[in-house]
Amino acid sequence: MATDFSGNWELERSDNFEDYLKALNIDFATRKIACHLHQTKVFIQDGDTITIKTLSTFRNYELTFTVGMEMDEHTKGLDNRVVKSLVTWQGDRLVCTQKGEKANRGWKHWIDDGKLYLELTCEDKVCIQVFKRKE
Ligand code: YOG
């Protein structure tokens, strides 16, 4: 059975987030703000149709997709690019490839020991974020 990510999660720690932002050409001032943000992830999961909300006091981002169906994703308010995104299950992990201007771009989500993990990749940069469940 697929992993159930449903619920609210708050960011506990980030490794290498700034290098990931640099790889996306995010400017200095925005990087400084982004690196200090308290991020919350909200997962709404209905079978293979999933909504992920990334919330913060600075900006919000929302993505709805069906696993296995490629879509156009506009990363509005983030790096403002358009990519072809495809999310698939790789075992217990939810894996997204974002084909476009930036090579080797994508993300992976999984749960380990009750924590939500997010690996964000762009070119040769890999950021890991860890979230804990919000009561
Ligand atoms: O999530 O791809 O969960 O969509 C951070 C990457 C910072 C804005 C969020 C706003 C942002 C400036 C990952 C942060 C990189 C930085 C709160 C979003 C670009 C610009 C929105 C993401 C996936 C996986 C689902």
Backbone and ligand atoms as CSV (ligand in chain L), in Angstrom:
chain,resi,resn,atom,element,x,y,z
A,1,MET,N,N,0.830,-1.211,0.000
A,1,MET,CA,C,0.000,0.000,0.000
A,1,MET,C,C,0.860,1.255,0.000
A,2,ALA,N,N,0.366,2.279,-0.689
A,2,ALA,CA,C,1.127,3.535,-0.789
A,2,ALA,C,C,1.239,4.223,0.572
A,3,THR,N,N,2.310,4.938,0.743
A,3,THR,CA,C,2.503,5.713,1.971
A,3,THR,C,C,1.407,6.763,2.107
A,4,ASP,N,N,0.916,6.951,3.313
A,4,ASP,CA,C,-0.079,8.005,3.570
A,4,ASP,C,C,0.617,9.209,4.211
A,5,PHE,N,N,0.753,10.272,3.403
A,5,PHE,CA,C,1.441,11.482,3.870
A,5,PHE,C,C,0.468,12.488,4.498
A,6,SER,N,N,-0.826,12.166,4.470
A,6,SER,CA,C,-1.856,13.132,4.871
A,6,SER,C,C,-1.552,13.821,6.187
A,7,GLY,N,N,-1.847,15.119,6.214
A,7,GLY,CA,C,-1.722,15.873,7.454
A,7,GLY,C,C,-0.858,17.101,7.300
A,8,ASN,N,N,-0.579,17.715,8.441
A,8,ASN,CA,C,0.196,18.955,8.491
A,8,ASN,C,C,1.555,18.670,9.121
A,9,TRP,N,N,2.560,19.250,8.497
A,9,TRP,CA,C,3.933,18.990,8.922
A,9,TRP,C,C,4.694,20.310,9.036
A,10,GLU,N,N,5.488,20.451,10.068
A,10,GLU,CA,C,6.266,21.692,10.173
A,10,GLU,C,C,7.754,21.431,10.050
A,11,LEU,N,N,8.408,22.359,9.362
A,11,LEU,CA,C,9.840,22.212,9.072
A,11,LEU,C,C,10.647,22.243,10.358
A,12,GLU,N,N,11.502,21.245,10.508
A,12,GLU,CA,C,12.355,21.132,11.680
A,12,GLU,C,C,13.792,21.514,11.336
A,13,ARG,N,N,14.275,21.021,10.209
A,13,ARG,CA,C,15.620,21.425,9.760
A,13,ARG,C,C,15.791,21.256,8.253
A,14,SER,N,N,16.734,22.031,7.736
A,14,SER,CA,C,17.059,22.066,6.315
A,14,SER,C,C,18.562,21.932,6.170
A,15,ASP,N,N,19.027,21.070,5.302
A,15,ASP,CA,C,20.457,20.997,4.988
A,15,ASP,C,C,20.653,21.411,3.546
A,16,ASN,N,N,21.531,22.403,3.332
A,16,ASN,CA,C,21.929,22.756,1.965
A,16,ASN,C,C,20.840,23.483,1.159
A,17,PHE,N,N,19.861,24.067,1.855
A,17,PHE,CA,C,18.770,24.761,1.150
A,17,PHE,C,C,19.322,25.918,0.318
A,18,GLU,N,N,20.275,26.661,0.876
A,18,GLU,CA,C,20.782,27.830,0.146
A,18,GLU,C,C,21.467,27.439,-1.162
A,19,ASP,N,N,22.220,26.341,-1.169
A,19,ASP,CA,C,22.869,25.905,-2.418
A,19,ASP,C,C,21.838,25.509,-3.465
A,20,TYR,N,N,20.754,24.882,-3.003
A,20,TYR,CA,C,19.656,24.528,-3.916
A,20,TYR,C,C,19.052,25.807,-4.505
A,21,LEU,N,N,18.846,26.819,-3.666
A,21,LEU,CA,C,18.277,28.090,-4.142
A,21,LEU,C,C,19.213,28.776,-5.137
A,22,LYS,N,N,20.517,28.721,-4.860
A,22,LYS,CA,C,21.502,29.295,-5.793
A,22,LYS,C,C,21.435,28.601,-7.136
A,23,ALA,N,N,21.324,27.275,-7.112
A,23,ALA,CA,C,21.252,26.511,-8.369
A,23,ALA,C,C,20.029,26.926,-9.186
A,24,LEU,N,N,18.972,27.390,-8.477
A,24,LEU,CA,C,17.761,27.865,-9.169
A,24,LEU,C,C,17.850,29.346,-9.542
A,25,ASN,N,N,19.015,29.956,-9.284
A,25,ASN,CA,C,19.261,31.389,-9.584
A,25,ASN,C,C,18.405,32.334,-8.750
A,26,ILE,N,N,18.071,31.927,-7.524
A,26,ILE,CA,C,17.330,32.819,-6.628
A,26,ILE,C,C,18.307,33.877,-6.087
A,27,ASP,N,N,17.897,35.138,-6.128
A,27,ASP,CA,C,18.804,36.226,-5.749
A,27,ASP,C,C,19.107,36.212,-4.245
A,28,PHE,N,N,20.164,36.926,-3.892
A,28,PHE,CA,C,20.687,36.940,-2.521
A,28,PHE,C,C,19.630,37.298,-1.483
A,29,ALA,N,N,18.943,38.409,-1.704
A,29,ALA,CA,C,17.968,38.886,-0.706
A,29,ALA,C,C,16.855,37.862,-0.485
A,30,THR,N,N,16.357,37.299,-1.582
A,30,THR,CA,C,15.287,36.296,-1.477
A,30,THR,C,C,15.794,35.039,-0.781
A,31,ARG,N,N,17.033,34.666,-1.069
A,31,ARG,CA,C,17.617,33.479,-0.410
A,31,ARG,C,C,17.674,33.671,1.099
A,32,LYS,N,N,18.074,34.877,1.511
A,32,LYS,CA,C,18.197,35.150,2.953
A,32,LYS,C,C,16.835,35.011,3.642
A,33,ILE,N,N,15.813,35.542,3.004
A,33,ILE,CA,C,14.458,35.413,3.570
A,33,ILE,C,C,14.043,33.939,3.578
A,34,ALA,N,N,14.215,33.283,2.433
A,34,ALA,CA,C,13.745,31.896,2.278
A,34,ALA,C,C,14.386,30.962,3.309
A,35,CYS,N,N,15.665,31.205,3.589
A,35,CYS,CA,C,16.399,30.314,4.507
A,35,CYS,C,C,15.947,30.466,5.957
A,36,HIS,N,N,15.281,31.560,6.286
A,36,HIS,CA,C,14.825,31.755,7.659
A,36,HIS,C,C,13.342,31.485,7.856
A,37,LEU,N,N,12.706,30.972,6.797
A,37,LEU,CA,C,11.259,30.781,6.871
A,37,LEU,C,C,10.857,29.566,7.678
A,38,HIS,N,N,9.759,29.728,8.380
A,38,HIS,CA,C,9.111,28.592,9.024
A,38,HIS,C,C,8.138,28.006,8.007
A,39,GLN,N,N,8.493,26.880,7.413
A,39,GLN,CA,C,7.639,26.285,6.380
A,39,GLN,C,C,6.734,25.199,6.963
A,40,THR,N,N,5.541,25.141,6.421
A,40,THR,CA,C,4.616,24.066,6.769
A,40,THR,C,C,4.193,23.346,5.491
A,41,LYS,N,N,4.151,22.032,5.531
A,41,LYS,CA,C,3.626,21.239,4.408
A,41,LYS,C,C,2.265,20.690,4.813
A,42,VAL,N,N,1.318,20.843,3.907
A,42,VAL,CA,C,0.003,20.237,4.109
A,42,VAL,C,C,-0.216,19.244,2.968
A,43,PHE,N,N,-0.412,17.994,3.307
A,43,PHE,CA,C,-0.678,16.945,2.321
A,43,PHE,C,C,-2.148,16.557,2.373
A,44,ILE,N,N,-2.794,16.598,1.208
A,44,ILE,CA,C,-4.168,16.105,1.086
A,44,ILE,C,C,-4.106,14.994,0.048
A,45,GLN,N,N,-4.402,13.784,0.473
A,45,GLN,CA,C,-4.174,12.616,-0.372
A,45,GLN,C,C,-5.473,11.853,-0.567
A,46,ASP,N,N,-5.871,11.714,-1.837
A,46,ASP,CA,C,-7.087,10.968,-2.167
A,46,ASP,C,C,-6.684,9.934,-3.206
A,47,GLY,N,N,-6.290,8.752,-2.746
A,47,GLY,CA,C,-5.735,7.745,-3.644
A,47,GLY,C,C,-4.461,8.297,-4.257
A,48,ASP,N,N,-4.387,8.297,-5.599
A,48,ASP,CA,C,-3.190,8.796,-6.267
A,48,ASP,C,C,-3.314,10.263,-6.672
A,49,THR,N,N,-4.370,10.941,-6.213
A,49,THR,CA,C,-4.476,12.386,-6.437
A,49,THR,C,C,-4.077,13.089,-5.146
A,50,ILE,N,N,-3.059,13.903,-5.279
A,50,ILE,CA,C,-2.428,14.465,-4.090
A,50,ILE,C,C,-2.267,15.981,-4.247
A,51,THR,N,N,-2.557,16.708,-3.181
A,51,THR,CA,C,-2.263,18.146,-3.125
A,51,THR,C,C,-1.203,18.353,-2.055
A,52,ILE,N,N,-0.183,19.093,-2.425
A,52,ILE,CA,C,0.840,19.474,-1.443
A,52,ILE,C,C,0.859,20.993,-1.358
A,53,LYS,N,N,0.594,21.509,-0.168
A,53,LYS,CA,C,0.699,22.955,0.055
A,53,LYS,C,C,1.978,23.221,0.839
A,54,THR,N,N,2.747,24.180,0.356
A,54,THR,CA,C,3.924,24.634,1.087
A,54,THR,C,C,3.607,26.049,1.552
A,55,LEU,N,N,3.479,26.220,2.856
A,55,LEU,CA,C,2.994,27.489,3.406
A,55,LEU,C,C,4.076,28.179,4.218
A,56,SER,N,N,4.080,29.504,4.126
A,56,SER,CA,C,4.988,30.310,4.958
A,56,SER,C,C,4.429,31.722,5.045
A,57,THR,N,N,5.003,32.518,5.908
A,57,THR,CA,C,4.550,33.905,6.042
A,57,THR,C,C,4.958,34.742,4.825
A,58,PHE,N,N,5.937,34.274,4.066
A,58,PHE,CA,C,6.476,35.030,2.923
A,58,PHE,C,C,5.707,34.719,1.642
A,59,ARG,N,N,5.630,33.436,1.303
A,59,ARG,CA,C,4.894,32.997,0.115
A,59,ARG,C,C,4.305,31.616,0.355
A,60,ASN,N,N,3.293,31.294,-0.440
A,60,ASN,CA,C,2.708,29.959,-0.405
A,60,ASN,C,C,2.815,29.344,-1.788
A,61,TYR,N,N,2.849,28.027,-1.818
A,61,TYR,CA,C,2.902,27.326,-3.099
A,61,TYR,C,C,2.041,26.078,-2.992
A,62,GLU,N,N,1.273,25.815,-4.034
A,62,GLU,CA,C,0.367,24.667,-3.987
A,62,GLU,C,C,0.461,23.875,-5.280
A,63,LEU,N,N,0.527,22.574,-5.163
A,63,LEU,CA,C,0.604,21.698,-6.335
A,63,LEU,C,C,-0.366,20.539,-6.162
A,64,THR,N,N,-1.195,20.321,-7.188
A,64,THR,CA,C,-2.082,19.152,-7.197
A,64,THR,C,C,-1.718,18.303,-8.409
A,65,PHE,N,N,-1.595,17.011,-8.207
A,65,PHE,CA,C,-1.207,16.120,-9.303
A,65,PHE,C,C,-1.810,14.739,-9.095
A,66,THR,N,N,-1.802,13.988,-10.179
A,66,THR,CA,C,-2.155,12.571,-10.112
A,66,THR,C,C,-0.889,11.788,-10.417
A,67,VAL,N,N,-0.581,10.846,-9.563
A,67,VAL,CA,C,0.621,10.039,-9.735
A,67,VAL,C,C,0.580,9.362,-11.105
A,68,GLY,N,N,1.671,9.448,-11.844
A,68,GLY,CA,C,1.779,8.789,-13.145
A,68,GLY,C,C,1.341,9.627,-14.328
A,69,MET,N,N,0.829,10.833,-14.057
A,69,MET,CA,C,0.380,11.702,-15.151
A,69,MET,C,C,1.247,12.951,-15.245
A,70,GLU,N,N,1.954,13.081,-16.364
A,70,GLU,CA,C,2.819,14.248,-16.549
A,70,GLU,C,C,1.980,15.518,-16.667
A,71,MET,N,N,2.483,16.597,-16.095
A,71,MET,CA,C,1.751,17.875,-16.150
A,71,MET,C,C,2.724,19.027,-16.369
A,72,ASP,N,N,2.173,20.167,-16.806
A,72,ASP,CA,C,2.948,21.405,-16.840
A,72,ASP,C,C,2.867,22.021,-15.453
A,73,GLU,N,N,4.008,22.305,-14.877
A,73,GLU,CA,C,4.045,22.949,-13.565
A,73,GLU,C,C,4.676,24.327,-13.713
A,74,HIS,N,N,3.974,25.338,-13.242
A,74,HIS,CA,C,4.523,26.694,-13.228
A,74,HIS,C,C,4.896,26.993,-11.785
A,75,THR,N,N,6.162,27.170,-11.525
A,75,THR,CA,C,6.637,27.346,-10.146
A,75,THR,C,C,6.485,28.814,-9.730
A,76,LYS,N,N,5.251,29.241,-9.761
A,76,LYS,CA,C,4.881,30.641,-9.524
A,76,LYS,C,C,5.212,31.078,-8.093
A,77,GLY,N,N,5.943,32.171,-7.992
A,77,GLY,CA,C,6.339,32.669,-6.671
A,77,GLY,C,C,7.585,31.989,-6.133
A,78,LEU,N,N,8.026,30.939,-6.827
A,78,LEU,CA,C,9.285,30.272,-6.459
A,78,LEU,C,C,10.343,30.775,-7.443
A,79,ASP,N,N,10.788,29.938,-8.381
A,79,ASP,CA,C,11.730,30.442,-9.398
A,79,ASP,C,C,11.022,30.825,-10.695
A,80,ASN,N,N,9.694,30.722,-10.708
A,80,ASN,CA,C,8.889,31.169,-11.860
A,80,ASN,C,C,9.313,30.557,-13.196
A,81,ARG,N,N,9.537,29.264,-13.181
A,81,ARG,CA,C,9.816,28.568,-14.436
A,81,ARG,C,C,8.621,27.646,-14.757
A,82,VAL,N,N,8.635,27.158,-16.006
A,82,VAL,CA,C,7.649,26.147,-16.370
A,82,VAL,C,C,8.409,24.852,-16.628
A,83,VAL,N,N,7.981,23.795,-15.975
A,83,VAL,CA,C,8.637,22.495,-16.128
A,83,VAL,C,C,7.583,21.421,-16.418
A,84,LYS,N,N,8.036,20.318,-16.982
A,84,LYS,CA,C,7.171,19.141,-17.169
A,84,LYS,C,C,7.411,18.240,-15.971
A,85,SER,N,N,6.400,18.087,-15.162
A,85,SER,CA,C,6.566,17.336,-13.922
A,85,SER,C,C,5.833,16.006,-13.985
A,86,LEU,N,N,6.494,15.003,-13.450
A,86,LEU,CA,C,5.901,13.664,-13.375
A,86,LEU,C,C,6.214,13.080,-12.001
A,87,VAL,N,N,5.152,12.727,-11.286
A,87,VAL,CA,C,5.323,12.144,-9.957
A,87,VAL,C,C,5.000,10.653,-10.038
A,88,THR,N,N,5.864,9.838,-9.498
A,88,THR,CA,C,5.639,8.388,-9.483
A,88,THR,C,C,5.956,7.836,-8.103
A,89,TRP,N,N,5.478,6.632,-7.844
A,89,TRP,CA,C,5.863,5.922,-6.631
A,89,TRP,C,C,7.121,5.124,-6.921
A,90,GLN,N,N,8.111,5.272,-6.067
A,90,GLN,CA,C,9.274,4.370,-6.109
A,90,GLN,C,C,9.301,3.688,-4.755
A,91,GLY,N,N,8.602,2.558,-4.684
A,91,GLY,CA,C,8.416,1.905,-3.394
A,91,GLY,C,C,7.573,2.814,-2.515
A,92,ASP,N,N,8.068,3.135,-1.328
A,92,ASP,CA,C,7.339,3.992,-0.392
A,92,ASP,C,C,7.602,5.471,-0.628
A,93,ARG,N,N,8.403,5.778,-1.639
A,93,ARG,CA,C,8.769,7.180,-1.881
A,93,ARG,C,C,7.976,7.770,-3.028
A,94,LEU,N,N,7.599,9.032,-2.839
A,94,LEU,CA,C,6.925,9.796,-3.874
A,94,LEU,C,C,8.011,10.600,-4.575
A,95,VAL,N,N,8.182,10.354,-5.880
A,95,VAL,CA,C,9.331,10.913,-6.599
A,95,VAL,C,C,8.847,11.768,-7.763
A,96,CYS,N,N,9.323,13.011,-7.824
A,96,CYS,CA,C,8.946,13.940,-8.900
A,96,CYS,C,C,10.159,14.319,-9.731
A,97,THR,N,N,10.028,14.203,-11.051
A,97,THR,CA,C,11.056,14.752,-11.938
A,97,THR,C,C,10.472,16.003,-12.580
A,98,GLN,N,N,11.258,17.060,-12.629
A,98,GLN,CA,C,10.822,18.346,-13.187
A,98,GLN,C,C,11.711,18.690,-14.381
A,99,LYS,N,N,11.266,18.257,-15.571
A,99,LYS,CA,C,12.067,18.463,-16.781
A,99,LYS,C,C,11.912,19.885,-17.287
A,100,GLY,N,N,13.038,20.535,-17.574
A,100,GLY,CA,C,12.995,21.904,-18.074
A,100,GLY,C,C,14.399,22.448,-18.215
A,101,GLU,N,N,14.504,23.756,-18.027
A,101,GLU,CA,C,15.776,24.448,-18.226
A,101,GLU,C,C,16.885,23.907,-17.326
A,102,LYS,N,N,16.537,23.549,-16.105
A,102,LYS,CA,C,17.535,23.089,-15.140
A,102,LYS,C,C,17.688,21.575,-15.181
A,103,ALA,N,N,18.921,21.137,-15.301
A,103,ALA,CA,C,19.186,19.692,-15.359
A,103,ALA,C,C,18.972,19.042,-13.996
A,104,ASN,N,N,18.590,17.779,-14.033
A,104,ASN,CA,C,18.543,16.955,-12.815
A,104,ASN,C,C,17.699,17.585,-11.706
A,105,ARG,N,N,16.552,18.075,-12.100
A,105,ARG,CA,C,15.695,18.771,-11.139
A,105,ARG,C,C,14.546,17.864,-10.684
A,106,GLY,N,N,14.266,17.900,-9.396
A,106,GLY,CA,C,13.133,17.134,-8.895
A,106,GLY,C,C,13.114,17.081,-7.383
A,107,TRP,N,N,12.206,16.247,-6.860
A,107,TRP,CA,C,12.134,16.072,-5.402
A,107,TRP,C,C,11.638,14.686,-5.046
A,108,LYS,N,N,11.877,14.301,-3.817
A,108,LYS,CA,C,11.415,13.006,-3.297
A,108,LYS,C,C,10.871,13.216,-1.904
A,109,HIS,N,N,9.771,12.561,-1.594
A,109,HIS,CA,C,9.219,12.577,-0.230
A,109,HIS,C,C,9.154,11.153,0.316
A,110,TRP,N,N,9.447,11.016,1.579
A,110,TRP,CA,C,9.245,9.731,2.255
A,110,TRP,C,C,9.081,9.991,3.748
A,111,ILE,N,N,8.612,8.964,4.460
A,111,ILE,CA,C,8.457,9.066,5.909
A,111,ILE,C,C,9.383,8.045,6.550
A,112,ASP,N,N,10.096,8.486,7.565
A,112,ASP,CA,C,10.968,7.581,8.312
A,112,ASP,C,C,10.874,7.935,9.784
A,113,ASP,N,N,10.568,6.943,10.602
A,113,ASP,CA,C,10.506,7.136,12.049
A,113,ASP,C,C,9.559,8.292,12.421
A,114,GLY,N,N,8.443,8.395,11.690
A,114,GLY,CA,C,7.432,9.402,11.992
A,114,GLY,C,C,7.732,10.794,11.464
A,115,LYS,N,N,8.889,10.969,10.836
A,115,LYS,CA,C,9.232,12.280,10.266
A,115,LYS,C,C,9.019,12.256,8.755
A,116,LEU,N,N,8.650,13.431,8.220
A,116,LEU,CA,C,8.506,13.596,6.775
A,116,LEU,C,C,9.818,14.141,6.217
A,117,TYR,N,N,10.329,13.477,5.204
A,117,TYR,CA,C,11.564,13.930,4.550
A,117,TYR,C,C,11.244,14.468,3.165
A,118,LEU,N,N,11.983,15.514,2.774
A,118,LEU,CA,C,11.920,16.051,1.411
A,118,LEU,C,C,13.340,16.259,0.920
A,119,GLU,N,N,13.653,15.616,-0.195
A,119,GLU,CA,C,14.936,15.848,-0.849
A,119,GLU,C,C,14.667,16.670,-2.096
A,120,LEU,N,N,15.270,17.848,-2.176
A,120,LEU,CA,C,15.113,18.740,-3.325
A,120,LEU,C,C,16.428,18.737,-4.101
A,121,THR,N,N,16.344,18.488,-5.421
A,121,THR,CA,C,17.567,18.421,-6.228
A,121,THR,C,C,17.492,19.386,-7.393
A,122,CYS,N,N,18.619,20.074,-7.661
A,122,CYS,CA,C,18.766,20.882,-8.871
A,122,CYS,C,C,20.224,20.831,-9.279
A,123,GLU,N,N,20.481,20.405,-10.512
A,123,GLU,CA,C,21.845,20.200,-11.006
A,123,GLU,C,C,22.581,19.296,-10.014
A,124,ASP,N,N,23.716,19.758,-9.463
A,124,ASP,CA,C,24.469,18.882,-8.549
A,124,ASP,C,C,24.199,19.210,-7.082
A,125,LYS,N,N,23.156,20.000,-6.810
A,125,LYS,CA,C,22.855,20.401,-5.433
A,125,LYS,C,C,21.685,19.604,-4.870
A,126,VAL,N,N,21.838,19.139,-3.654
A,126,VAL,CA,C,20.796,18.347,-2.995
A,126,VAL,C,C,20.526,18.930,-1.620
A,127,CYS,N,N,19.282,19.275,-1.389
A,127,CYS,CA,C,18.861,19.805,-0.088
A,127,CYS,C,C,17.962,18.767,0.575
A,128,ILE,N,N,18.131,18.605,1.876
A,128,ILE,CA,C,17.234,17.707,2.612
A,128,ILE,C,C,16.479,18.513,3.661
A,129,GLN,N,N,15.182,18.360,3.682
A,129,GLN,CA,C,14.371,19.002,4.714
A,129,GLN,C,C,13.664,17.924,5.529
A,130,VAL,N,N,13.562,18.171,6.833
A,130,VAL,CA,C,12.899,17.222,7.727
A,130,VAL,C,C,11.758,17.954,8.435
A,131,PHE,N,N,10.586,17.327,8.416
A,131,PHE,CA,C,9.386,17.926,9.018
A,131,PHE,C,C,8.861,17.009,10.107
A,132,LYS,N,N,8.273,17.619,11.138
A,132,LYS,CA,C,7.594,16.810,12.157
A,132,LYS,C,C,6.094,17.069,12.092
A,133,ARG,N,N,5.317,16.109,12.558
A,133,ARG,CA,C,3.868,16.268,12.525
A,133,ARG,C,C,3.435,17.405,13.425
A,134,LYS,N,N,2.442,18.147,12.929
A,134,LYS,CA,C,1.903,19.268,13.665
A,134,LYS,C,C,0.633,18.781,14.356
A,135,GLU,N,N,0.507,19.084,15.611
A,135,GLU,CA,C,-0.684,18.593,16.356
A,135,GLU,C,C,-1.928,19.393,16.001
L,1,YOG,O1,O,7.501,21.399,-2.943
L,1,YOG,O2,O,8.777,21.974,-4.650
L,1,YOG,O3,O,6.871,19.227,-1.361
L,1,YOG,O4,O,5.291,21.342,-4.570
L,1,YOG,C1,C,10.976,25.707,-1.501
L,1,YOG,C2,C,11.655,25.821,-2.846
L,1,YOG,C3,C,10.520,30.657,-0.863
L,1,YOG,C4,C,10.512,31.510,-2.123
L,1,YOG,C5,C,9.688,25.041,-1.486
L,1,YOG,C6,C,9.100,30.288,-0.455
L,1,YOG,C7,C,11.680,27.230,-3.282
L,1,YOG,C8,C,11.837,31.790,-2.692
L,1,YOG,C9,C,9.658,23.707,-2.189
L,1,YOG,C10,C,9.025,29.045,0.362
L,1,YOG,C11,C,12.718,27.567,-4.275
L,1,YOG,C12,C,12.649,30.542,-3.145
L,1,YOG,C13,C,7.619,28.661,0.700
L,1,YOG,C14,C,8.420,23.623,-2.982
L,1,YOG,C15,C,12.467,28.846,-5.003
L,1,YOG,C16,C,12.394,30.117,-4.526
L,1,YOG,C17,C,6.685,28.448,-0.466
L,1,YOG,C18,C,8.276,22.262,-3.616
L,1,YOG,C19,C,7.131,20.187,-3.553
L,1,YOG,C20,C,7.466,19.070,-2.603
L,1,YOG,C21,C,5.638,20.233,-3.838
